[in-house]
Amino acid sequence: MIYKVIGLMSGSSLDGLDIAFVKFTETAGKWEFEIECAACIGYENEWIEKLKNAIHFSARQYLLLHTDYGRFIGNTVNEFIDKFGLQHKVNLIASHGHTTFHLPEKKMTHQLGDGATIAAVTQLPVVSDLRQLDVAFGGQGAPIVPVGEKLLFPHHRYFLNIGGIANISVNSKPTNNIDSHSEESGFIAFDICAANRVLNMLASEKNFSYDEDGKMASSGKINDDLLQKLNSLNYYSLPYPKSLANSFGTEIIYPLIKSYDLATEESLCTYVEHIAFQIKNALIPFFSKIEAQQLMITGGGAFNKFLLTRIEKHLEEINFEVFIPIDEVVNYKEALIMALLGTLRWREQNTVLASVTGSSRNSIGGALWLG
């Protein structure tokens, strides 16, 4: 079977809306993909402020934003279709939306971007609300990309995505079967730490949207006391499955860093070291003396040369090597996987793994809107 799907992702780093038009070919349970075109539509300051502050809105303001952002997504997709000549070629749209509230301990998560509005504006079928069912079943609702990693990258075992939040996936039992339950599905995944969201907040102090190549961080020095305080935060001692809300970076990490009254360069350098250290800690249980293992890194952080250098240095200690795939996968892996999750939902196949999220069962997540 062939499916041509648009996948949409808005990450916690607030750099923009990622759009990928993907051709999937499924043959006897094996999947191949081709990203035919893709783009990142940067947010104007007005949208950045709205998405950043949405958690403080009244209920009425929030629901209006949910609809307005859905209309923005729909219009942006229509422009993308026009630009690349995709009229009558798109079978389905899969939208992750933009996460605001994430409280799995209360069985609640929410992503802005009303799926019904997207469907009405584009007049195409839309799958949205990809995390909600897993959370309702008692899961973390995150990470949800492991199903895509399992099906689209079956020859890799270790995946690290460095976006607003850094998260890791480990395929302990490589297989193409995603219908098995709990540990039998072979995937372990969890959020490691806040990443680009905090780095970008620090870079903004110097009027930069991000620290290009980690140049500012590389010119600073590590503050050992701050590093120790960061590494001692309670979240890092919790067992998986576990996940982080954006507020962990904005309301816990950033204020802690600012309490030290450091130069921006020193803060950046210290936080880069913290990220690298926590990535190593996440992989220690999978250490092997026999041979070096490969870690695929994607997301915006894969372009931060200084951060990669520090990650590589730490991973040497546990016999891991870094692998960076082609740029379109680095940039659009999450949009690519949202497209796949939408396709699986259309096929009524599992989209979320209980072994990853701690849910009571695997589930077929996503609301379907027939535009």
N, C-alpha and C positions, 0 to 999 in steps of 0.2 A: 504494500500500500504506500501511496505517496501523499504527503500532507504538506501544504504550504501555509505557514503560520507566522504571524507577527507576535513577537514576545516583547513585553514592556517591563522595565525595571527602574524604580527610583530608589536609590540607596540612601543610607543615613548620612552620607557625606555631603548631600545636597548639591552635587556638581551638575545634575541635570537628569533628564529622562532618556534612558537608553532604549533604543528601538532596534530590533533585529528581525529581518525577514528571512525565514529559514525554510529550506526544503528538507523534509525528513523522508527517508525511505525505510520502511519496515518490511523485513523478509524473515518469516519464521521466527519472530521474536528478537531478531537482531536489528539494530538501528544504525543508520548512517545519516549524516547531516551535512548540509552545505549552507553557510551563511551567504545568501545571495547579495544582500546589501544591508547596511547598518549605519546608525548615526547616534550621536549623543546630542540632544537638544538642551543647551545650557539654560538654566533658569535665570530670568531677570530678577533683580533685587526684590521686587514686590512679591514674587512667588517664594523666594528663599525665606523672606520674613514671615509670610503666611504659614509655610510648612514648618518652619522652626518654632513658631509660637502657637501652633494649633492646639496644643495640649492645654493652653490657658484660656481658650475661647469658651464662651457660653455654649450650651447645648444647641441653641438656635444657630449661632455663628458657625459652630463646627459642622452641623449638617448642611448648611448652605455652602461651606467650603468643600465638603465632600462632593456635592453636586457640581460646583464650579470647577473643581479640579478634574472631575470626570469629563466635563465639557472641554477643558483645556487639553486633556489627553486625547479625546476624540478628534478635536480639530487638528492637533499635532499629527496624529496618525493619518488623517486625510491629506495633510500637506506632504507627509512622507510618501504616501501612495502616489500622489501627483508627481512628486519630484522624480521618483524612480519608475514611473510608468507601470504601476502594479494594479491598475484597474482590472477587475474581474479575475485576478490571480490569487487573491487572499482567501483561504478557506475559513480562517479562524483568527481571532485576536486573544491573546492570553496576557492579562495585566496583573502584575503583582501589587500595584498601588504603592503608596508611600506610608510606611509604618509610623504611627503616632503612639497609640497606647499598646503596650505589650505586657500583660499581666497574667501569664499562664497559671500562676498559683491561684488566681481567682477565676480561671477558665474563661479569660477574655483576651482578645487581641483585636486590633483594628487597623486597617490600611485605608487611607484616603484615596478617593478616585472611584466614584460610583459606577459600577459595571453596567447598570441599566442605561445610564446617560451615555457612556462610551458606545454602547450598542445602538442607541438612538441616533447619535451623531454620525457614526460610521456606517450604519445600516448593515453591519456584519455581526455574526455570532461572536460573543465575548464570554470568556471565562475569567472570573475575578474571585476575590475572597478565598485565596488558595490555602490559607493557614487555619481558618476558623474551625473546620470540622475536627482537625487533629486536636486543637485546644479543647474543644467540647468533649472529646474522648479522654481528656486528662493529660494530653501531651504538651510539650513546650511550644509546639507550632514552629519550631526552628531547630536546626537548619532544615530547609525543605529541598535543597539542591541535590542531596545524595542520590535520589532516584535517577536524576539526570546524569550524574557522574557515573553511576553504575552502568547505565545503558549506553551512554555516548562515549565514554572513555574506559572501556572494559579492561584495557591493558595497564592501567595505572591503579595504584593502591592508595596513595596518599595525596590529598588535595588541600591546599591552603588558599583561601580567598581573603585578600586584604582590601576591604572597602572601609566604610565608616566603622564597621566592626570586623575584626579578624575572626574567621571561623575555620574549622578544620574538619575534614571527613577522612575516615579510614575504612577502606574496603578490605575487611579481614578474610572474607571468603569470596573471591572473585567468581561471579556467576551472572548470567543474564536474567535469572528468575527473580522478579520483584514481588511475587505474590506470596512468598513464605512469610512466617510470622516471627516477630521479635528477633532474638539473636540469630535465628536461622537465615535471616536476610543478609547477615554479614557486614552490616554497616554500623560504624560508630561515628557520631558527629556532634559537635558542640561549638558554641561561641567561646573564643579564647579571651579576647579583651577588646576594649575600644581601641580604634586605630586611626584611620584618616580623619574622622570627625574631630578628634582632639588635636591632631597635628594641624589640621586646617584652621581650627580656632586659634591656635597659637600663632600660626603664620599670619593670620588676619591682623594681629597686633602690629605687624610691620606693613600693613596694607597690601598683603599678598593673599590671593585666594588659596594658595597652597605653597609648600616649600619645594620648589622645583629641584629634582634630583637629590633632595635632602641637603642642599648646600648650606643653608643656615644651621641645620642640626650638626653638620660635620664641622662647623667652625666653633661649636660650643664645647663645653666640658660636662661630664656627668657629675651631678650632685648626688653623692652616695647616700645621704640621709633621705632625700626625697625618693630615690630609687628603692630604698629599703621599705619606706612607707607604702609605696605603690605595690610592691611585691607582696606585702603582708595583708592586703585587702582580703576580706573573707571569701569573696567569690572564687578566688583561685584555689581554695582548699575544698570547694564543694565537688562531689562526684558528678559525672555526667549521667544522664542527660541534663543539660542546663543551657540557658540562653540569656542573652542580655537585651535590655531595652536601650534605646538611644540615650535615655536619661542617665544611664550609668556613666557615660562619657561626659555629658554636659553638666550633670548635677553632683557627681561624686569625684570623678577624676580631675576635671578642669579646676574646680575650686580648690582641691588639694594641691595641685601644682601651683596655683596662684598664691596660696598661703605662704609660699616660700620666697616671694618677691625676688625672683631670679630674672636675669636677662633672658629675652626670648630664645636666643641661641642655646643657652644652657638648659632651659626648659625643654626645648625640642630634642636636644641631644639625649637628655635623661629619659624622655618618654620613648624615643626610638629604642634605646637600650632596654627599656621595660618591655616593649612589644616583642623584641627579639628573644629576650629571656623567657617570656611566657610561652612563646611558640616552641622553644626548646623543651620547656617543662611539659607541654601538651604531648610531645612526641617521645618523651623518655620511656613510657611504658612499651613502646614499639621498637626499642633499641635492639639491634642485632650485631653481634660481633662477626658474623659469618661474611657478610658482604654489605657494601654501601647501598642504602635504599634511596629512592628518588622521590622528592616532594614537588608536585606541580603547583606553581604559584600563579594566581590570576588576580584581577582586580587592580585598581589604581595604584595600590602600594607596590605592585610589581615594577613600576617605573621609577620608584624612589631608590636611586642607586646606593645612597648611604644606608638606608634601611636594609636593602638586600645584602650589603656587605656585612652588616652586623648579624643578620639572620644566618648567613653562610658561616660566619665565624663561630656562632653558638652551635650550629648543627654539626660542625666538624667533630665536636666532642661526643656526639652520639651516632656518628657514622651515617649521616644523611647528606644527600646532595640536592641542590636546587635545580629544578627544570622549569624554564619559562617557555610556554608554547607560543605559537604565532600570535601576532598582535590582535587579530580579530577575536581570538579566543580569550586572550588576556582582558581585552576591553569589554567584550560582550558575552562572557560565559553565563552570567546570571540571566540576561535577557534571552539568550539561547535556551537555557533550561526552563525558564518560564514558558517559552513557546512549546517545549516538550511536555511540560506538566499540563498545559491546556489541551494538548493533543491526547494525552493519556486520559484526562477527564472526559473528553469527547468519546473516547473508546471505552469508557467506564472501567479503567484499570487503576490500580493503586497509584497514588501520587505521593504519599507520605509514608515513611517507614517507622513502625513502632520502636524498633531497636535504636533509632536515632533520637526520637522525641520523648520516649518514655510513655507514650500513649498506651491505652488498653488494647489497641488493635491497629493494624495498617488501615489506611482509609483512602477513599476516592474523593479528594477535596476539590472544592471550587463550585461557585455558583455559575450557572449557564444562562446567559441572556441572548435570546434569539432576535438579533436586530434586523 
